[in-house]
Amino acid sequence: MNLKKAVGNSKSAVTLDIRDVRILHNYFLPYLSKLNFLSKKFKDFSDLKTICRVVYNGGHKDKTIRELLVKLSQSMNDFRLSNYKGKIPKQVLSMDELSILENTLPMSEHLLDGRVRDIATDNIDHNNESSVYLIAMPDKDLIAKSLREASEIVGVHYSTLSQKLSASGTAEVNSHLISRIGTFGVTK
């Protein structure tokens, strides 16, 4: 969160910068969807929901869809104003282009244990995981933030632990029960 000081006749403002599409898609946008927008900001909000849904589902991996997402983003906020005179040309999506975005099929599947699976290749996208690892020990339980940290705690190589966890998300290693737990709720 950042505080922006007032300049001239303007008022100070607080900005909230959310960069994780899972937080936007699973928590922030559903919360805002319960509110009524009394201005044309509703149109920007609808466009933002479309962008977040497509990115959350991996549609941005397709070049054509990515170009449409950029075009849609350049029709929002100040671009939507009738008096817009910025350096970036204002874009307007046709109904066909908007329909393509609305009907984009998912290219990623969010698994309950926090992993993301590429639907086309069936591979796990390790750069997009959001899991923690619960390690049940005889005297206490620990939470590890990463697979590497969990493997160091139980005393095995992380690739060994990854293989043991791949089937069910739970494995017993050196008298420790390790479970992969998703940190974000999965919504469809």
N, C-alpha and C positions, 0 to 999 in steps of 0.2 A: 504494500500500500504506500502511496506517495501523496504528500500534501503539495498542492500547487498554489503558490502565493497569488494574491490578487494583483492584476496589472491594470492600471488605468481605472476605468469604471467597472471592471469585472469583479466578481466575487471569488474568493479562494475556493478551491475544489479539492476533493480527495479522489484519487484514482485507484482502482483495484485492477491489477494486471494478472490475469489467469492465462497461463500458457499450455496447460494440460487439457486436451480436448475431452478426456474422460471426466474431469471435474465439471467442465461446461455441460457435457451431454447428460451425465448421470445425476447431477445435483443442482447446478446453477440454473440451467434452462428450464427444468421441470418446476423449480420453485417460481421462477419469473412467469411461467405459463399460467400460474394461478392468478396473476394480477391482471387488471384491465389497463390497457394503454389508451389514453385519451387523445393522442395526437397521431400524426403519421409515423411516429417512431415504431408503431405496431408493424409497419411494413419492413422496417429495418430489422426488427426482432424476428419476424417470420423468415427473412433472408438469412439471418444469423443461425436460426435453428436448422435451416436447410444445409448451410455450409457445415455446421458441426456434425449433423447426422451423416452426411456423405463422408467427411473426413474420419469420423469415428468408425465407420464401416469399411474404411480402406479405399473408397472410390477415388480418392485423390491420386492413387497409384497409376491410374489411366490418364494419359496425356490429354485427351480430349476433355475428360471430366475436369481435370485440373485447370485447363484453360477456361472452361465455363465457370468454375468457382472463382477464378480471378475476375472474370468479367462481371459476375454477380456482385462481388465485393466492391467493384468500381461503379456500382449503381446505388450504393447505400450511403447513408449519413449525408455529408455535405454534397455528394454527387447527386443526391435526390432533389436538392433545392433547385428551383427554377432560375435563380440568379447565380448558379455556380459558374465561376470563371477561373478555375484552377488550371494548372499546367498539364495534368493528366486528363486525357479526354474522357468525358462522361460516357459510360457504357449502358446499354439497355438490352436486356435479354428478351428474345422473342418468346412467345408462348411455347414453341417447340423446344427451344433450348431449356427453358424452365422445366418443361415436362421431362426432358432427358435427366436433369438433375433430380427431380422428384422421384423418378422411377429407377435411379441407379441401383443396381443389384450390389449387395455387400460383397467385398473382396476379402474381408477379414472376419473372423469369428472370435468373439471375446469369451474365453472359457471361464468357468466359475472359479478356478484356482488362480486367476490373474494373468494367465498367459494369453497371447493373441496368436491365432492360427491363420495362416494364409490359405484361403479356400482353394485357390487354383493349384498350389503346390503341396498342400497339406503339411507344410513346414511351420514350425513355431518361430515367430518373430521375436527373437531374444532382445532386440532393442526396444521393444514396445511392452515388455512385461511390467506388471505391477503386482508383485507378490512379496510376501514376507514368509519366513520359515519358522514354524513353531517347533521347538526342540524340547521334547518331554524327557527330562532326566530323572533319575531315581529320587533326588532330593529337591529339585526345583524345575520350573519350566523357563525357557529362554525364548526370546524372539530375535531372529537374525534378519537383518535388512536385505541380505543378498545370499545367493546360493554359495558364493565363495566364502562369505563369513560363516554360514552354516557348516560348510565342509571343514573349515578350520576348527570349529568348535568340537565336531564329532571325530576329527582326525582322519579324514579320507580326502582324496583328490576331488575337486569340484565336478569333474567330468564323471567320476564314479557315482557321486551322489545324484547328479543329473540323470544318469541312466536308471538308477534305482527308483527315482521319483517319477520318471516319464510315464509309466503305465497308469498308476493309480493316484499319484500325488502324495503318497505316504510311503515311507520306507523305514525299516529298522536297521540301524547301523551302529555297531559297537555298543549295544545295549541302550541306544537312544532311539526314540520314535520321532521321526521328522515328518512334518506335514507342510505342504505348500498351501498358503492361504491367500486368496485374492484380496487386495486392499481397496478395490472399488467394486461397488455393486454392479452387476451386469443387467442392463435393460435392453430390451429388444425394440 
